[in-house]
Amino acid sequence: MKYIKKICPICNHEFFVLKAVEDKAFYCTLECLIKAQEDSEMQESSLQFLS
């Protein structure tokens, strides 16, 4: 099994994932995934407000 090192775009921590799933793994923890989803929802709601 080969692993690669990635950097979480939310918290900037390094983490390792299997090379086979590198294109699916973006966040180091579920906490960072939830934060990203919340940020995305806020952006969508602000865009709807502006329309």
Beta strands, then each sheet from edge to edge (+ up, - down):
strand 1: 3-7
strand 2: 14-18
sheet 1: 1+ 2-
end
